[in-house]
């Protein structure tokens, strides 16, 4: 079974996954990057332990905060980053 390299072991990843309902997992709402931080990502990238170095941290109105998200489409990623920066500027 694959597990992201930022987890110390498969067992820790499986425990983390156990926190989510089956519904969330089926919808794909369990991506570990969603709960990552910019600082942790930078450390994991430096250490060669990040499975998703392309993750972008963007504002989510649903969670009312920043979340990590993996984008397949570069244009959408850039647009989301710009919207997030705009949101941060408005918050002052």
N, C-alpha and C positions, 0 to 999 in steps of 0.2 A: 504494500500500500504506500502510495506517495504521501509525504507530508512536507510542508514547507521547511526549509533549512533553518529558519529562525527559531523553530522549536528544538529543544535539546534532544528530544526523543520522540519516537512514534507514539509511545504510551502517553506522553504529555499532550501531544496533538489530539489523540483520541479522547482524552479527558476533556480537553478544551471543546472538542466537537460535541461531547455529551451535554454541554450547556445549552445547546440549541435544540429546538423542537424539530421534528421530522419535516414539518411544513417549511420552516426557514431553510433547512438544508436542501429540500427539493427546489425551492425558488432561487437557490444560490446565494442566500443572504448570510452565509457563514464564512465568507472570505476573511482570512485572518488579517489581511491588509486593511480592512475596514476599521479595525481597532488598533492599528499600529500608530506610531507617532513619527513625525519628521526626524526627531533625534535618534530614535531606535532604528529607523530605516537607514539613516546615514551610517550608524555604527555597523549594522549588518552588511551593508554594501561594502564598507571598508574592510570588514573581516571576511568578505566573500561568502557570506551566509544568507544573503537575500535571494529568495526564489523569484521575486517579482520586482526587480530594480526599476521598472518603468512605472510603478504605482505613482499616482498623483494625489496630493492631499487637497481636497476641494470642499467647499461649504455645502452642507446638506440641510435643506429647510426641514426635512423630516426629523433629523436628530438635533437640529438647531446648533450645529457645530461642524467642525472639520472632520472628515472621514477619508480614509485611504480608498482609492478606487483604481482598478486596472482598466485602461481603455484600449480597445483594439483599433479604434479609429483616431489617428493623430489629431485631426481637425477638431473632433469633439473634445479630446483631452485639452487642447489649447483653449477652446471656448470655455470649458468648465473652469480652468485655471484662471482665466480672465474674469469670469463672473465672480469667482471666489475672491479675487483681489479687489474687485469693485465693491463687493459686500464688506470686506475688511476696511476699505477706505471710508465707506459710508458710516460704519460703526465708530470711526475715528480713533 
